[in-house]
């Protein structure tokens, strides 16, 4: 990428079906708008129906192909994930790209209906389950991709195997970093398993750098810290790049022909905080194959979602 790459460089997406989670605002809305503008059929997966309708109208104004569609899906609730995945599967025979974009950041301690710490439950377990449930539709596409959004905050992250769900000593930023590390462990393990099964699926990851979205203010708002929420908004205005620019790495990962299995993209300037998409290096812990395999097993057990049948039904080799 010798010259700056931007949304205008997204190739024609006509005839492709793309699912975007967290599509009502921020990176998800920016990504959905660009993809629909390039001709893709975009399914907007979102937990809030009212916000989804607003996003649908915004994306529809710029769509050059099929009108965007709404799928109500709350990643923090596995029952909602199952319903949403079933609805998606009923609407389409194949999925070209699943963009695992949705996320929460540094929230006060909360638990999902299944009892998971909410950041790990939403950012990782929800996407793990959704990807597995949609895997048959992904494998039905000619060159499917799964793009998972992580963060530079994965770097201080640790997998707390003794207490994944923070039953003791909760630290909101530690929980967030763990969830973003889990995103990368999942993406790289999915890539390895896809190649082992000769499935043709490309699993890649991306991060937005420091992008101005509502994500920064959501945590202090949830804690009733209005002043801190305002400070975060001012910080976004001064230091952050736009959500549109923050979405570029995941758009590159989703659409460009030179993307390779297991790649990880982020901004190219200011310590990966802003700039054009480029290949970036994950932490050593994110590349730990033992931890990745362990997380996969834990994720299958806790979500009840196994990928094995989808691999095998496609006629691939078994492990």
C-alpha positions, 0 to 999 in steps of 0.5 A: 500500500504505497499510496493512501487507501480510502473508501473510494478504493473499495472494489465493486461489491455487486452480487456479494452478501455481507453481514455487519454486526454493530451496524447502527453507529460508528465503525459498523455504520461507516462500513455498511454504508461504504459496502452498500454504496459499492453494490453489496447486499448488506445485512445490518445486525443490531440489537436496537430495532429503532436505531437499526431503522435509522441506520437502514435509512441512512445506508439506503440513501447511498446504496447502489445495489440491493436495499440494506436489511435489518436483523435484530441480534443482541450479541450479549445474549446467545439466545438472541444470537441463535435467533438472528443467525437462523433469520440470516440463514433463512434469508440467504443461501450464502454469505460472502463476508461476515464482519464481526464489528460490534463491541462494548468497551470498559463498561461497569461490571455486568453479566450476560443472560448466560452469566458471562462477563459482558465484555467477553460475552459480547465481544468474543463469545457472541461473535464466536457463536454467530460465526459458527452458526453462520459457517454453513452459509459462509462455506457456501460462498466462493471466497468467504471472509470473516473479518473480526475487529480487535484493538491496540488494547489487546496488547496489555490483555491477558487471558484470565484462565482462572477467572475469565468472567471476573468473579473477583477483582473486576477491572473494566479495562483489564476485561476489555483488553482480555476481550480484544485479545480473545478476538485475535486468538479466535481470528487466528485459530479460525484461520488455522482451522479453515486451512486445515480443512481446506475450506477456502475461508479467509479469516482476518482481523483489523483494528481502527486505531483511535477513532471517534465513535460513541464507544469511548463515552458509553462507559462513563455514561453507563456509570453516570459519569457525565463529566467524564463522558463529555471529556471523552467526547472532547478528546475524540474531537481533538485527537481521534480520526473519524469513524469513517477513517477508523473503518478503513482497515476492516473495509480493506480486510473485507474487500481487497484481493491481496488480503491473506489468511490470518492477516491483521490490519490497522492504521499506518501512522502515529503508533497505529492510531490513525492513517491508511490501512496497513499490515500490523503486528499483533502481540506475542500472546495473540499468536499463542497457539496453545491459548487459541486452541484452549479458548476455542474449546472453552468457547464451544463448551460455553456457547454450545456451538461447534464448527465441526459439522459445517466443516465435515458437511462441506466434504473437507478433511477432518481433524 
